[in-house]
């Protein structure tokens, strides 16, 4: 269990995927460029078995933006998109707003 204060430390924002491509040498990873309105960030996401890169461009997603950056397969990932699904990689679904939300909007 976490406290409400722990949750309030998370910066979760809406971003638009403006570019997407496969990570070389990785079957499950996509490299995404997310536009948050005031900045663009790269996210490496394990969703390549569920989505083709072209399906994602223009889609708005929800992402954690104050997570410490990580180098994944040589690519710096500065955000983590949120996805839901079962235990199998083929059932992942990216989390997106059900109505238009401005880029950079905070999730509360």
Number of C-alpha atoms within 10 A of each C-alpha: 4 6 7 8 8 9 11 10 9 15 14 23 22 27 30 25 22 15 16 21 17 18 20 11 8 11 12 17 20 22 23 26 22 29 20 20 13 7 10 16 17 20 27 26 21 19 23 20 14 15 16 14 17 10 10 18 17 15 14 25 21 24 27 19 21 14 14 9 14 15 10 14 13 9 13 15 21 20 26 22 23 16 17 10 11 9 8 7 14 14 13 19 15 19 15 19 13 7 7 9 16 15 19 20 14 16 13 9
